[in-house]
Amino acid sequence: MIEVMKLNRVVASLELPHKITEANNGEEALKVLEQKDRLPDIILLDLNMPKINGIEFLSILKNDERMKYIPTIVLTTSSNQKDLLECYRIGIAGYVLKPLKYEDYTSKLERLLCYWSINELIKV
Amino acid sequence: MIKSQVDIMERALARERAARKEAERILENKSLQLYNTSHELKVSNQKLEELLEERTSQLQGVFENIYDAYVIIDLNGNALKMNNAATELFGYDINKETLNVMNLLHKEDVKYAFDSFQQLTEQGFFTDFTTRIVTRNKGVRWVHINASIIFNRRKMPIGAQGVVRDITDAKYTAELMEQQKKELDVIVENSSLGIILIRDKKIVRTNEAIKKLLGYSEKELIKLTIEDISFKEEMEESKKFLMKIEAGKIDEYTVTKRYKKKSGSVVWARTNVSAVRNGQGKVMFLVAHIEDITAERKSSLIIEMINDVAKSILGKMDIYEIAWEIADNIADYLNTDNCTIYLVDQEQKTLEQIATYSEKVDIKKATFTIGVGVAGTVAKTGKAEIIKNTELEERYVARGANLLSKIAVPIISDGEVIGVIDSEHRKRNYYTKEHQSTLESVAGLVAMQFKSAINLRERQLAESKNKELLDELGKSNEELQEYAHIVSHDLKSPLRSINTLVTWIKEDTKGQLDETSVQNFGLIESTLEKMEMLISDVLMYSSVGTKDEEGQMTDVNALLEDLKQILYVPEHISIEILKPMPTVPGDKVKLQQLFQNLISNAVKFNDKKNGRIEIGFHEEQSFYQFMVKDNGIGIKKEYHDKIFKIFQSLNVSKDSTGVGLSIVKKIVDLYGGNVWVESTFGKGTTFYFTLSKG
């Protein structure tokens, strides 16, 4: 809950024009993604989710002909080397560690969103 | 005189006259007849005499020329006539001297001679009189005499004639032969070899030994042929040899074959057959010498079997293979199709069936309890047992159909029963003491290897168990690290949320809170930071244990350069690397953690105006010894050991979790090194650690 609020607040405070669709776990996220006409530009993925975990979810995404083009950035507290390697192996667009401090978080997200805003994205 | 009387007289006279006349006439006739007869007689006598003379001379010629001695004696025994052979035989020449045959008699034969002579006079002849005589030159000769009485014309005995044959040589030869035959018989009868004389495939003579060996009497034997007491399949070989003998190619041969005893049992014998040929080389007899080698064969079978067992298990280490070889060889030796080898586990108190030689290959592998059943009893007592009749045995546990006798022998090593050899047979009373002692020999022979195979199996079991444990340990270690990551993640997330919320409250209430509250929020934040650090450090500590990839080398110079970038080093503190650092084996991340912890400690705990940190090393034969020296606050002696233990932070500091030095120690341990500290409280601290070169 707080994570979503945090993200929304960051987007709001930075006055960025992005729309955020939240999903509490992998299952929900897949449901959201079923609406093919409203696919997101980028996905921010936490690895530690109930039911389908982050890596499983990532695998599903990357095996889908359309969704595999959506840049997926892992946003997590886990600096586990194994997870990091596995994510890059499956295919991610970035791996960002959540810092403790809110200000650090804000600045990291701002830069992240700015970066992806200037990227050309593929719509399939 | 009375007329009548005269008449009578006259008549009588007249009758007398007539009678005389008649008589004269008859007489005349008779005398004529007599004359004629005597004349005829005379003539025929003359003829006869002539004939006799002729014959006598003929006979004389014959007698004189016959090989045997011919003697004519008078009734007193004086020799009247002797032929040359007689002269030669007796040594007396009657033309020159007199000879009474009584003088020729051998002293010992005198009575016999007189009896025979008596017979001669009574019956007129004797035949086949065999006696000894003494010749003129005192030689003793055996003679054979046929004699008859000579009568004169008046049928009165006037002498005797006899044919005397010298049988000394013949008799000597016969005696010699008899003697030799007796000797031979003694040899033959007392021979330990069975001897059979065969003519035309029939048994014609046997000796005591063969009768004893086969259990037949001589009468029974001579009704049999060799084929009757042999096994068909073994006759082929003998027949081939016999054909060669017939053909004259060989004179003897030797085979090892079985014979059927009268009792039905079998005897193994080495048989030597020799041919006895006549002058033309034709086989007259076959002599077979038969030697009972059943015992020899048995013992050679035993030796062979024991040899086979020894050979077959040589070099084998697998308990099942060894057991199978033992079972196989023993079943063969015992001529049974049932032999089982049990492994005895004295700790579990069980017998495990590990090999079974039987027609049914897939008999279920059974496990018994020690003390149960016959094999179980043997496993318990260590004493071999023979069960003559399994039907009468209470302990017997039937495993196959109709197995009526059983033997079980323990395999003993160091006084402990480690296995049991078990065999069963369809016949009652099958197993003998000899079987038992043979199996015991085998058991003794295999015990050592059996034991080492058991040990090997146990070791392998233990090893695989160890490996399992290790795998499990590795897995649980891995799980533990995963767990550490998950836990740290789960712990960090709420920390972030709290931190975020605090930040928001601070933002949203800017200017509305008093200074104490603002300070307290600051404390919450720094506590959160410390908590975050603690979690990170614990996580790091737990990941130090993970294995590196083999053969990684790390250049310490590059590592320190990186660290200078990462670490926050205040202006007043200088870090000096005394000389170029070596390249050491080890994972870069871990070695960096090692240096990072030591250097950051040196930075953190420096109270001097001009903080100085020196990093150096020297090389030893098998390791490098590094040094991180500072001029900081120093550590009291009593804490020198304590500092390397986890959560033993000496200083209450916002930067210190108390995990850092434990991580250092853990990494140094991982690379087979040592870490220690030298310090003067208030003046500074030097950490030393070594890293192995390989």
Contacts between the chains, C-beta under 8 A, distances in Angstrom:
chain1	res1	chain2	res2	distance
A	2	B	497	4.2
A	2	B	500	6.2
A	2	B	501	6.9
A	3	B	493	7.9
A	3	B	497	7.4
A	6	B	497	7.8
A	6	B	500	5.2
A	9	B	504	7.5
A	47	B	489	7.8
A	48	B	486	7.3
A	48	B	489	5.2
A	48	B	490	7.1
A	48	B	493	7.2
A	76	B	489	7.2
A	77	B	488	7.6
A	77	B	489	5.0
A	77	B	492	4.0
A	77	B	493	5.7
A	77	B	496	6.7
A	78	B	485	5.8
A	78	B	486	8.0
A	78	B	488	7.5
A	78	B	489	4.4
A	79	B	539	7.9
A	80	B	482	8.0
A	80	B	485	4.2
A	80	B	489	7.9
A	81	B	543	7.8
A	82	B	485	8.0
A	83	B	485	7.4
A	98	B	492	7.6
A	98	B	493	8.0
A	98	B	496	5.7
A	99	B	496	7.9
A	100	B	492	7.7
A	100	B	495	6.2
A	100	B	496	5.9
A	100	B	499	5.5
A	100	B	528	6.5
A	100	B	529	6.2
A	100	B	532	4.7
A	101	B	499	6.0
A	101	B	503	7.4
A	101	B	525	7.8
A	101	B	529	8.0
A	102	B	499	5.9
A	102	B	500	4.5
A	102	B	503	3.8
A	102	B	504	7.4
A	103	B	503	7.0
A	105	B	496	7.4
A	105	B	500	7.2
